[in-house]
Amino acid sequence: MTETTSEIISTKMNPNVIPHLHIWEWHIPLYLFLGGLAGGLLVITAAMIVIKRHFGIGPRDEGEGCPCLAVRIGSALAPILLGVGMLFLFLDLAHKLYVWAFYTTVQPTSPMSAGSWILIVFFPMAVLQALLVNKQLVRKLDIGIVNKLIDWTEDHLTLVALLNAHIGIGIGIYTGILLSFFYARPLWSSSILGMLFLVSGISSAAALLLLFAPDKEKPIYSRIDVNALWIEMIVLGLFVLGGITGPANNSAAMMHLIAGDYQMAGISYMWWFWGGFVVLGLLLPMFLEFLEAVGVHIRFPQVAPVLVLMGGLILRFLIVFAGQTYHTFM
């Protein structure tokens, strides 16, 4: 009996078929982090405006009709942070001169196309809210067209805020959906990833506002942050559980993230995930903010919000990098 052998030729490991790590580097995690942070800021500041104007709940105003300081700062930071994030996205593009092509078509089922149009809506609405809540300062600049815009829309701040709350939620979810549409990446192929990035963006935004808010405003943003962290832990648990109990590829990809030896900056994914993100980015700041809420004096109250921001950044780097390195173990 004659033995026959066959040779299988595959282009699977071609970097243009299954991209290696250098396809998406540090620019994309930073874009996702800043985009989620900007969306979270828009959600929180818009909600605070609506709640304050209609229910009178929230920090006391510093002047008649003047929103609290954190809302004014957060509203101004939202478009700035997203602009910086989009700069990182632009730097990552292989063909930068053709970025305009995103706006020659509308493809609702494409996350890239939908995200591009959401960003176009985000900027003017976010800038308009920033102008309206900072109108006392802006009017002093005496820019004619800006003052006319404020005069035309200042009676509709609530409507602007309601629209911005929805836009902020859309941006936050989009940063996760952008990855989850890549079905060839088992780690990213999860519908809950959009919710995880949204809640993480809101908690990071609350943490950032804690760093800028005066003492009388801090309690409300601390409560927002603690509740967002709780929800983030639940969503994270569902994300991990869904991956582990899913098909073999998804399960292996999740184990690559939470127990893998592959290293990022010389530290294994496992330690980044459990130590850097779960413990330092979620559990410790939540514990510190809980102690502060019950009256325990924290000597360095800035530690908790800084840890939350670091945790949000670590999460994006882990998800993006682990999703791209898993194929080397298949």
Long-range contacts (C-beta under 8 A, 24 or more apart in sequence): 18-184, 18-327, 19-324, 20-324, 21-321, 21-324, 21-325, 23-324, 24-92, 24-320, 24-324, 25-92, 26-317, 27-88, 27-89, 27-91, 27-92, 28-88, 28-89, 28-92, 28-320, 29-313, 29-316, 29-317, 29-319, 29-320, 29-321, 30-85, 30-88, 30-313, 30-316, 31-85, 31-86, 31-88, 31-89, 31-92, 32-85, 32-175, 32-178, 32-179, 32-197, 32-316, 32-320, 33-85, 33-204, 33-312, 33-313, 33-316, 34-81, 34-82, 34-84, 34-85, 34-88, 35-82, 35-85, 35-86, 35-171, 35-172, 35-174, 35-175, 35-201, 36-171, 36-172, 36-175, 36-197, 36-198, 36-200, 36-201, 36-204, 36-312, 36-316, 37-81, 37-201, 37-204, 37-205, 37-208, 37-312, 38-77, 38-78, 38-79, 38-81, 38-82, 38-85, 38-122, 38-126, 38-168, 38-171, 38-201, 39-78, 39-82, 39-167, 39-168, 39-169, 39-170, 39-171, 39-172, 39-174, 39-175, 39-198, 39-201, 39-205, 40-168, 40-172, 40-198, 40-201, 40-202, 40-203, 40-204, 40-205, 40-206, 41-74, 41-75, 41-77, 41-78, 41-81, 41-168, 41-205, 41-208, 41-209, 42-75, 42-78, 42-122, 42-126, 42-129, 42-164, 42-165, 42-167, 42-168, 42-171, 43-165, 43-168, 43-169, 43-172, 43-202, 43-205, 44-74, 44-202, 44-205, 44-206, 44-209, 44-221, 44-224, 45-70, 45-71, 45-74, 45-75, 45-78, 45-129, 45-133, 45-161, 45-164, 46-129, 46-161, 46-162, 46-164, 46-165, 46-168, 47-161, 47-165, 48-220, 49-129, 49-133, 49-157, 49-158, 49-161, 50-158, 50-161, 50-162, 50-165, 53-157, 53-158, 54-158, 58-220, 59-216, 59-217, 59-220, 60-216, 63-136, 66-136, 67-133, 68-213, 68-217, 69-212, 69-213, 69-214, 69-217, 70-209, 70-212, 70-213, 70-214, 70-217, 70-221, 71-133, 72-133, 72-134, 73-209, 73-212, 74-205, 74-208, 74-209, 74-212, 75-126, 75-129, 75-130, 75-133, 75-134, 76-130, 76-134, 77-208, 78-126, 78-129, 78-130, 78-168, 79-122, 79-123, 79-126, 79-127, 79-130, 82-119, 82-122, 82-123, 82-126, 82-171, 83-123, 86-119, 111-174, 111-177, 111-178, 111-181, 112-178, 114-174, 115-174, 115-178, 118-167, 118-170, 118-171, 118-174, 119-171, 121-167, 122-167, 122-171, 125-160, 125-163, 125-164, 125-167, 126-164, 126-167, 128-153, 128-160, 129-157, 129-160, 129-161, 129-164, 132-157, 132-160, 133-157, 169-198, 171-201, 172-197, 172-198, 172-201, 172-202, 173-197, 173-198, 175-201, 179-319, 179-320, 179-323, 182-323, 185-253, 185-323, 185-324, 185-326, 186-243, 186-246, 186-247, 186-249, 186-250, 186-252, 186-253, 186-254, 186-326, 187-243, 187-250, 187-253, 187-254, 187-256, 187-257, 187-319, 187-322, 187-323, 187-326, 188-319, 188-323, 189-250, 190-239, 190-242, 190-243, 190-250, 192-235, 192-238, 192-239, 192-242, 193-239, 193-319, 195-235, 196-232, 196-235, 196-236, 196-239, 196-315, 197-315, 197-316, 199-228, 199-231, 199-232, 199-235, 200-232, 200-311, 200-312, 200-315, 201-312, 202-228, 203-228, 203-229, 203-232, 203-308, 203-312, 204-308, 204-309, 204-312, 206-305, 206-308, 207-285, 207-304, 207-305, 207-306, 207-308, 207-309, 208-305, 208-309, 210-301, 210-304, 210-305, 211-302, 211-305, 211-306, 218-301, 219-293, 222-289, 222-292, 222-293, 223-293, 225-285, 225-289, 225-304, 225-305, 225-308, 226-286, 226-289, 226-290, 226-293, 229-282, 229-285, 229-286, 229-289, 229-308, 230-286, 232-282, 233-282, 236-278, 236-282, 249-330, 252-326, 252-329, 252-330, 253-322, 253-323, 253-326, 256-322, 256-325, 256-326, 256-329, 257-318, 257-319, 257-322, 260-322, 262-322, 262-325, 262-329, 264-317, 264-318, 264-321, 269-318, 269-322, 272-314, 272-317, 272-318, 273-318, 276-310, 276-311, 276-314, 277-311, 277-314, 277-315, 277-318, 280-307, 280-310, 280-311, 281-307, 281-308, 281-310, 281-311, 281-312, 281-314, 281-315, 282-311, 285-311
